[in-house]
């Protein structure tokens, strides 16, 4: 397949899916419901929205600082602005092509700091594993307090949780077996893949050599506290969702977290997913989607602004490295 066509499809397909979900949201709502949703969005309390913006920025700053702790064992101590702007460039990339941000983030920092990309990317993989563990903890907490609701939600949509976990475990096992086979191969192309994977593992091992372990844990907790906190404070911006409890918020947060990767930055699907979950708790569809659109729009705007700003400032702040 033509490379340009392939790249275009990677952007177009998630975007098209997002537009389909936007169409679905509009087509399944009456004119009165759409008007009510718009009024709820327009009437949202801006104090809580402003607070969510501050919390979102804190989470991004904390992620950039935490990344520096993983990079330190690789004898890399980039200035904060390079770490932070690389993180934001990655988020900006994810808005166009889902999951591409991790690659671009690693490549951006590696280019400005003269680092080995494989090891740099390995630290990002480590980050993602830690983040997944944090999400699993939140899922576990939500399951204990909201188990009947969650089981009912998945059952109504014919989603087999046991099968989903089994597939995940099999996937991990296949990745491990593939890695072992690659290590034993003598093929020159396979050896190149092996070198990349070894560099990746080298970066991942940096977590065992972190000196500031307490600071690393602190920033991990801060990042995820801010993520949940954004959801928590934004619920107060709309009267209909202000009374939701922590359990309900966590369930919606979990579903929203997974929905983001389906389309470009969660376009269209995120508000629909949030509304579907909150409807189980008696929240009207219009209020649920209004909350989803507010959450999505605010955080996407932050990533767009800071991402574009990063693209402009990175070469300016690093001009001494090129001239």
HELIX and SHEET records of a PDB file:
HELIX    1   1 UNK A    3  UNK A   27  1                                  25    
HELIX    2   2 UNK A   31  UNK A   42  1                                  12    
HELIX    3   3 UNK A   46  UNK A   72  1                                  27    
HELIX    4   4 UNK A   80  UNK A   96  1                                  17    
HELIX    5   5 UNK A  101  UNK A  113  1                                  13    
HELIX    6   6 UNK A  117  UNK A  156  1                                  40    
HELIX    7   7 UNK A  161  UNK A  184  1                                  24    
HELIX    8   8 UNK A  188  UNK A  204  1                                  17    
HELIX    9   9 UNK A  205  UNK A  209  5                                   5    
HELIX   10  10 UNK A  213  UNK A  234  1                                  22    
HELIX   11  11 UNK A  235  UNK A  237  5                                   3    
HELIX   12  12 UNK A  239  UNK A  241  5                                   3    
HELIX   13  13 UNK A  246  UNK A  259  1                                  14    
HELIX   14  14 UNK A  264  UNK A  266  5                                   3    
HELIX   15  15 UNK A  269  UNK A  280  1                                  12    
HELIX   16  16 UNK A  285  UNK A  317  1                                  33    
HELIX   17  17 UNK A  319  UNK A  321  5                                   3    
END                                                                             
